[in-house]
Amino acid sequence: FKTILFATDFSACSEAAVPYVSGLARNFDSNILAVHAVPFEPLAGLTAVPPALEFDMEWRASLQDMRTYEASDPFTGLRHEFLLEKGFLRDVVTNLVAQRNVDLVVVGSHGRQGFHKVFGGSFAEQLLRTVACPILTAGPGAHHAPADSWRPRRILFATEFDGGSLHALPHAIALADANDGTVLMMHALPLV
């Protein structure tokens, strides 16, 4: 993983993924692209023309959030860039993956369920369907990894023995090999 894209919304869920990004970047000597996307929101009562950035309150607030995030220096000692982009996050990430030859996308997941998932959608799920590289998600139940030394030692590879699973298998094996880890393969049969 020479280039890792970390999509952040500056939330606690995003921050939970930082140790995983840092650990992988240290292990693979990766460059980190920390990305926040500001969706286009037309001004109330005006046509769908994006406002100039100096008048876009959402952009200005996000720019301040990004500056604060940069100042916190979450990736000390690692090669990294902070990017603030205009557009919907799915589109921004998909474009950056292609333009910057991203090898891995890391996102923190809010773990939405039920009503919130139906109407809010799942960003991680959207990425799985559109991004052309592996994706690592850190859900709200993920244990807090040590920031400086996380390495995947035991990888659970859930498979249905279909094309998608077979495509993912070399990534799981390579990740385990690079970290002196093991791959646990699992196939579940539905109860009838």
Rosetta blueprint (number, residue, H / E / L):
1 F L
2 K L
3 T E
4 I E
5 L E
6 F E
7 A E
8 T L
9 D L
10 F L
11 S L
12 A H
13 C H
14 S H
15 E H
16 A L
17 A L
18 V H
19 P H
20 Y H
21 V H
22 S H
23 G H
24 L H
25 A H
26 R H
27 N H
28 F H
29 D L
30 S L
31 N E
32 I E
33 L E
34 A E
35 V E
36 H E
37 A E
38 V E
39 P L
40 F L
41 E L
42 P L
43 L L
44 A L
45 G L
46 L L
47 T L
48 A L
49 V L
50 P L
51 P L
52 A L
53 L H
54 E H
55 F H
56 D L
57 M H
58 E H
59 W H
60 R H
61 A H
62 S H
63 L H
64 Q H
65 D H
66 M H
67 R H
68 T H
69 Y H
70 E H
71 A H
72 S H
73 D L
74 P L
75 F L
76 T L
77 G L
78 L L
79 R L
80 H E
81 E E
82 F E
83 L E
84 L E
85 E E
86 K E
87 G L
88 F L
89 L H
90 R H
91 D H
92 V H
93 V H
94 T H
95 N H
96 L H
97 V H
98 A H
99 Q H
100 R L
101 N L
102 V L
103 D L
104 L E
105 V E
106 V E
107 V E
108 G E
109 S L
110 H L
111 G L
112 R L
113 Q L
114 G H
115 F H
116 H H
117 K H
118 V H
119 F H
120 G H
121 G L
122 S L
123 F H
124 A H
125 E H
126 Q H
127 L H
128 L H
129 R H
130 T H
131 V L
132 A L
133 C L
134 P L
135 I E
136 L E
137 T E
138 A E
139 G L
140 P L
141 G L
142 A L
143 H L
144 H L
145 A L
146 P L
147 A L
148 D L
149 S L
150 W L
151 R L
152 P L
153 R L
154 R E
155 I E
156 L E
157 F E
158 A E
159 T L
160 E L
161 F L
162 D L
163 G H
164 G H
165 S H
166 L H
167 H H
168 A H
169 L H
170 P H
171 H H
172 A H
173 I H
174 A H
175 L H
176 A H
177 D H
178 A H
179 N L
180 D L
181 G L
182 T E
183 V E
184 L E
185 M E
186 M E
187 H L
188 A L
189 L L
190 P L
191 L L
192 V L
